[in-house]
Structure formats: C-alpha cells, structure tokens
Amino acid sequence: MMRAASPRAVDSDALLPPGDAALRAAVLGWRDALVRERRMAANTVEAYERDLRQFLEHRAARAGTPTIAGLIALKPRDLRAFMAARRAEGIGGRSLMRMLAGLRSFARFLEREGHGSVAALGAVRSPKVERRLPRPLPVSAALAMTAPETRPDDARAPWVLARDAAVIALLYGSGLRISEALGLAARDAPVPGIDEVRVTGKGGKVRAVPILPAVSEAVAAYLALCPHSLDPEGPLFVGVKGGPLSPRVVQYAVAALRGALGLPESATPHALRHSFATHLLARQGELRAIQELLGHASLSTTQIYTKVDAARLMSAFEDAHPRARRLPPRPEAGPAPVTSIDAEQGSGADAGYAARPSGLREPNKHHGAERRNA
C-alpha cells in the first residue's frame, strides 16, 4: 500500500519553482551561493527567488516544463513577453529592474557551472526608472520623534515608551536601519561610556557607528525600566512578552508619532536614516565619511543626498531672496522641475540648515527662466 507523502515533503516541494530535476538542483545551488558566497541579505535572496519562480511559471505555461537547455536557448522576445505580462499586472519599473537582476544572477551561476550563456539577457535593456530623492525630516521633527515625552499613547507602559524612544534615537542618531538596530545584542548595548557600536548591515557586513550621548542615555533609560531579564547573547530590544522586538512594532510607533506631530506620510523609520545623512551633509559632513557611517557599498548611493541638499538650498534661496518671486514667468518657460522637496518638510531654514556662500550656484536652465538675471 502506497504511503501518503508527509506534509513537510509536500510543502518543501511546493516551494521549488517548476522545472526538471537538473534545473531545480541548479536553483538550490544558486540560492546557496547567494547566501554563502555573495552574503546577500535574506530579503534580497527571497526577492530573487520569487522573481525567478514567477519567470519559470510564465515559461511553464507557454512552453512546458522549463529546463536548463531551454533557458540557454531563450530569445529576447521571450523575456520581453514576460516583462510585458508583469507590466500588465501593474508591476512597476523598479520591480522589473530587480527581476532582471535576479535572472541575470541565475544566468551567471549557470554559466559558471558550465551550462552555457543565456545570451538573451544581454539583449534586453533594463527599464528606465527615475531615481526618487530621499525625503528627510526637518531637524525639529526628527528631534521631537526621539524624545520620550512626545509619545502619544499614555496608556502604554513607561518601559515600552522608553524602548521605542531608544530605537528611534538609534535610527536618527546613528543612521541605522531598523534591522540593524533590532539586531543589536544585549551585551553590545550602547550605554553611557560607549562611544561606538558594531552593527551588521546588508550582506552581513559589519561596521562601527558612533553613539551620541543622547542616544546612549535613551538606551540606558530603556534598560533601567525594562522588566525582562535580558540574555547577553539575546536581542537588546524585546517585545512586551520578552521575545525579539518586531520591526512592525517600530513602524506602528512611528506612525503614531506621525499623527501626533502632524508629520506627512513620508515620516517613516527609514526617513530618520535619510535625515541622519542629509543633516550631516548640510553641515559640511564629508561624503566618504557619511558613506562609511551608512554602510553603503557604493559612493553613488550616498551621492543622492547631495541632490537633496541642493534642492533644499535652492528652496531657501527662493524663499529668502527679495527678487526671487517678483519676476513673472516667460511664455516659453517650461514646467517647473519635479525634484523639489515637499512643502511639509520645510525649507532649508526651517530644517536647521545654514546656507553657505560656497554652496550657492548660479541658477541655470534647469531652474526655469524666471530665475534668470533681471
């Protein structure tokens, strides 16, 4: 009598993408290489796997069971058909770019393993995506979000309010991601007397970040009130029941603050990290140093903050200069540029920025004809 497959075996098999045995083995080997060799973040590996699975499901619906030989023989039209189908489902350009990156990563793995080259991927261009500027908070708003006395929910336990304030202080005071702050172990608690802490960022990369006195005091206040006995090897920040703190709890806490302080929807936990970088740069922080503090692998990722600083500086110039708003626009002037910062975030002056003479540049054609010399 045939024995039924166990639920665990069925679930494990269902997680694999469609394909023959050789292709599935290659997918498992590729996933292992992403984690062990390239040390990619778990979220990135999961996204790449999901994109590859969706592509193989698309191929299975049109050409039968996918095989390695079938992937090697792909034509550019096959990839374009998949991208068009994803577009029709409402998938944006950024997701399509990631999808192509995942497929190319798998193709490189197949080539490295001696299966051949997927030439079709080289003939397909990535969709053009406008790079959005980070949306930092004004200095006053960022400081208000880190203060325990501004917690809007008085019904919550004082230690919970202190915990949230400590996490948010790390996001803004040290420029950490949520995962980096919640990944700190209790033994590494940045209490007074410790001026730096080592955090594990994307790809398992470890970096040292400075700890300001205000941040260490916030962490110490949380530890003094925390009712749970923290395991030195366990997480520094815990939930109400003593388990690891979920990122969703931090997001809910920031959302509550956003409503209490009247901040825009762009005031998210990650916006505090953007604010950390933008405020440093506005005070003549060195770009390479900011790159190291943020843990960016490429300087080009950090350079996006220079555009934010320039946009805020031009906004302050327009608000303050006596003649900035007196010239009527000429008929031939084009539409206003779309890279300006939202009004809710305030001008450079409102955000605590100091306009430096060396930073002022002659307005050019990108800023509209109305800013030309009178």
C-alpha positions in Angstrom: 0.0 0.0 0.0 1.4 3.4 -1.0 2.2 5.7 1.8 1.0 9.3 1.6 3.7 11.9 1.4 4.3 13.8 4.6 3.1 17.4 4.7 6.6 18.6 5.2 7.7 16.9 1.9 4.8 18.3 0.0 5.4 21.9 1.4 9.1 21.7 0.6 8.4 20.5 -3.0 5.8 23.2 -3.5 8.4 25.9 -2.7 10.6 24.9 -5.6 10.0 26.5 -9.0 8.7 24.5 -11.9 11.3 22.6 -13.9 13.1 19.3 -14.3 15.4 17.8 -11.7 18.5 19.4 -13.1 17.0 22.9 -13.1 15.7 22.6 -9.6 19.1 21.4 -8.4 20.7 24.4 -10.1 18.2 26.7 -8.3 19.1 25.3 -5.0 22.8 25.7 -5.7 22.3 29.3 -6.8 20.4 30.1 -3.7 23.1 28.6 -1.5 25.7 30.6 -3.4 23.8 33.9 -2.9 23.7 33.3 0.9 27.1 31.7 1.5 29.4 33.2 -1.2 27.8 36.6 -2.0 26.4 37.0 1.5 23.3 38.7 0.2 20.6 39.9 2.6 17.8 37.4 3.3 15.2 39.8 1.9 17.2 40.1 -1.4 17.6 36.4 -1.7 13.9 35.9 -1.1 13.0 38.5 -3.7 15.4 37.0 -6.3 13.9 33.5 -5.7 10.4 34.8 -6.1 11.2 36.6 -9.4 12.9 33.5 -10.8 9.9 31.3 -9.8 7.5 33.7 -11.4 9.5 33.7 -14.6 9.7 29.9 -14.7 6.0 29.6 -14.1 5.5 32.0 -17.0 7.7 29.8 -19.2 6.0 26.6 -18.0 2.6 28.0 -19.0 3.8 28.7 -22.5 6.5 26.1 -23.3 6.1 23.2 -20.9 8.4 22.1 -18.1 11.4 24.5 -18.0 14.9 23.1 -18.4 18.4 24.5 -18.3 18.7 23.9 -22.1 15.5 25.8 -22.6 16.8 28.8 -20.6 20.1 28.8 -22.6 18.1 28.9 -25.8 15.8 31.8 -24.7 15.2 34.6 -27.2 14.9 38.3 -26.3 11.2 38.2 -27.2 10.6 35.6 -24.5 12.0 37.9 -21.8 10.1 40.9 -23.3 6.9 38.9 -23.2 7.4 38.2 -19.6 8.1 41.8 -18.8 5.1 42.9 -20.7 2.9 40.4 -18.8 4.3 41.7 -15.5 3.6 45.3 -16.6 0.1 44.4 -17.4 -0.3 43.1 -13.8 0.7 46.5 -12.5 4.3 45.8 -11.6 6.5 48.9 -11.6 9.8 49.7 -13.2 11.8 49.2 -10.0 10.4 45.7 -9.5 11.2 44.8 -13.1 14.7 46.0 -12.7 15.1 43.7 -9.7 13.6 40.9 -11.6 16.1 41.2 -14.4 18.9 41.5 -11.8 17.8 38.2 -10.3 17.5 36.4 -13.7 21.0 37.7 -14.6 22.3 36.4 -11.4 20.9 33.0 -12.0 22.2 33.1 -15.6 25.8 33.9 -14.4 25.5 30.9 -12.0 24.5 28.6 -14.9 27.4 29.9 -17.0 29.9 29.5 -14.1 28.7 25.9 -13.6 29.4 25.2 -17.3 25.9 25.1 -18.7 26.4 27.9 -21.2 25.4 31.5 -21.5 21.9 33.0 -21.6 22.6 35.4 -24.4 19.1 36.8 -24.5 19.5 38.6 -21.2 22.3 40.7 -22.7 20.0 41.9 -25.4 17.2 43.1 -23.1 17.6 46.6 -21.6 16.6 47.3 -18.1 13.6 49.7 -17.8 14.4 53.3 -17.1 13.4 54.3 -13.6 13.5 57.8 -12.3 15.5 57.8 -9.1 13.5 59.3 -6.3 15.1 61.6 -3.9 15.1 60.6 -0.2 12.6 62.5 1.9 14.3 63.6 5.2 12.5 65.3 8.1 13.2 68.7 9.4 15.6 68.8 12.3 12.9 69.9 14.8 10.7 67.0 13.8 13.5 64.4 14.0 14.4 65.6 17.4 10.8 65.5 18.6 10.4 61.9 17.4 13.3 60.8 19.6 12.0 62.4 22.8 10.2 60.0 25.2 7.9 62.8 26.4 6.4 63.1 22.9 5.0 59.6 22.9 1.3 60.0 22.0 -0.1 56.8 23.8 -0.1 57.4 27.5 -1.8 54.0 28.1 1.4 52.1 27.2 3.9 51.1 29.8 6.7 53.6 30.5 9.3 51.0 29.6 7.7 50.4 26.2 7.7 54.2 25.6 11.4 54.3 26.6 12.2 51.3 24.4 10.6 52.9 21.3 12.4 56.2 22.1 15.7 54.3 22.2 15.2 52.5 18.9 14.2 55.8 17.2 17.2 57.5 18.7 19.5 54.9 17.1 17.8 55.3 13.7 18.3 59.1 13.7 21.4 59.5 16.0 23.4 56.7 14.3 21.7 56.3 10.9 20.8 52.7 11.4 18.3 50.6 9.5 15.6 49.0 11.6 17.1 45.6 11.1 20.5 46.9 12.3 19.1 48.4 15.5 16.9 45.4 16.3 19.9 43.1 15.5 22.0 44.5 18.4 22.7 42.0 21.2 22.1 42.9 24.8 25.8 42.5 25.5 26.6 45.3 23.0 24.1 47.8 24.4 25.4 51.3 23.7 25.1 52.7 27.2 26.9 55.8 28.6 30.7 55.4 28.3 30.5 53.6 25.0 31.1 55.9 22.0 30.7 53.4 19.2 29.0 50.1 18.5 29.4 47.5 15.7 26.4 46.6 13.7 25.7 44.0 11.0 24.3 45.6 7.8 23.3 44.3 4.4 25.2 41.3 3.1 26.5 40.5 6.6 28.9 43.5 6.5 30.0 44.7 9.9 30.7 48.4 10.5 31.3 50.6 13.5 29.0 53.5 14.1 29.3 56.4 16.6 27.0 56.7 19.6 26.0 60.1 20.7 25.5 60.8 24.4 21.8 61.4 23.9 21.4 58.0 22.2 23.3 56.2 25.0 21.2 57.9 27.6 18.0 56.8 25.8 19.2 53.2 25.7 20.2 53.4 29.4 16.7 54.7 30.3 15.1 51.8 28.5 17.4 49.2 30.2 16.6 50.8 33.6 12.8 50.4 33.1 12.8 47.1 31.1 11.0 44.4 33.3 12.6 41.5 31.4 15.9 39.9 32.3 17.9 40.2 29.0 20.1 37.4 27.8 23.5 38.9 27.0 23.5 36.8 23.8 19.9 37.7 23.0 18.4 40.8 21.5 18.8 44.2 23.2 15.2 45.3 22.3 12.4 43.0 23.3 8.6 43.0 23.0 6.0 43.0 25.7 6.3 39.3 26.3 10.1 39.3 26.3 10.7 38.0 22.7 12.6 39.8 19.9 11.0 43.1 19.0 9.3 43.0 15.6 10.0 45.8 13.1 6.3 46.2 12.7 6.1 47.5 16.3 8.6 50.2 15.5 6.7 51.1 12.4 3.4 51.4 14.3 5.2 53.6 17.0 6.5 55.9 14.3 3.0 56.1 12.6 1.5 57.1 15.9 4.1 59.8 16.3 3.5 61.0 12.8 -0.1 61.6 13.6 0.6 63.2 17.0 3.2 65.6 15.5 1.3 66.4 12.3 4.0 65.0 10.0 3.5 63.8 6.4 3.2 60.1 5.4 6.8 60.2 4.3 7.9 60.4 8.0 8.8 56.7 8.3 11.5 54.9 10.3 13.8 54.9 7.2 13.2 58.6 6.8 15.1 59.0 10.1 18.1 57.4 8.4 17.7 59.7 5.5 17.5 62.6 7.9 20.7 61.5 9.6 22.6 61.6 6.3 21.0 64.8 4.9 21.6 66.8 8.1 25.2 65.7 8.3 25.8 66.7 4.7 24.1 70.1 5.2 26.6 70.8 8.0 29.5 70.1 5.7 29.9 66.4 6.6 32.4 64.7 4.3 30.6 62.4 1.8 33.0 59.5 2.2 32.6 59.6 5.9 28.8 59.6 5.5 29.1 56.6 3.2 31.0 54.7 5.8 28.5 55.6 8.5 25.6 54.4 6.4 27.3 51.3 5.3 26.8 52.0 1.6 28.8 49.7 -0.7 28.9 52.4 -3.4 29.5 56.1 -3.1 26.9 56.7 -5.8 24.2 55.5 -3.3 25.3 58.2 -0.9 25.6 60.9 -3.5 21.8 61.1 -3.8 21.8 63.1 -0.6 23.8 65.9 -2.4 20.8 66.4 -4.6 18.5 66.7 -1.6 20.8 69.3 -0.1 20.9 71.3 -3.4 17.1 71.2 -3.7 16.7 72.5 -0.1 19.3 75.2 -0.7 17.5 76.5 -3.8 14.2 76.4 -1.9 15.7 78.5 0.9 17.1 80.9 -1.8 13.7 81.3 -3.4 12.1 82.0 0.0 14.6 84.5 1.2 15.8 86.5 -1.9 13.9 89.8 -2.3 13.6 89.3 -6.1 13.1 85.6 -6.3 9.3 85.8 -6.7 8.9 89.1 -8.4 9.7 88.1 -12.0 6.7 86.7 -14.0 7.4 83.6 -15.9 8.1 84.0 -19.6 5.7 82.3 -22.1 8.4 80.0 -23.4 9.4 78.8 -19.9 8.9 75.1 -19.4 7.2 73.4 -16.4 8.7 73.6 -13.0 11.2 70.8 -12.2 9.9 67.8 -10.3 12.8 67.3 -8.0 11.7 69.8 -5.3 11.2 68.7 -1.8 7.6 68.5 -0.4 6.5 71.7 1.3 5.6 69.8 4.5 9.3 69.1 5.1 10.0 72.8 5.3 12.7 75.0 3.7 16.3 74.7 4.4 16.0 77.4 7.1 13.1 75.6 8.8 15.1 72.4 8.8 18.0 74.0 10.7 20.2 74.3 7.6 22.7 77.1 7.1 23.0 78.4 3.6 26.7 78.6 2.8 28.0 81.2 0.2 30.2 78.5 -1.3 27.1 76.3 -1.9 25.2 79.0 -3.8 25.5 78.4 -7.5 24.3 80.5 -10.4 20.8 79.3 -11.4 20.8 77.5 -14.7 18.3 76.5 -17.3 17.1 73.6 -15.1 15.6 76.0 -12.6 13.3 77.8 -15.1 13.6 81.1 -17.0 12.0 83.1 -14.2 15.3 82.8 -12.2 17.5 84.5 -14.8 19.1 87.8 -14.1 16.7 90.8 -14.4 
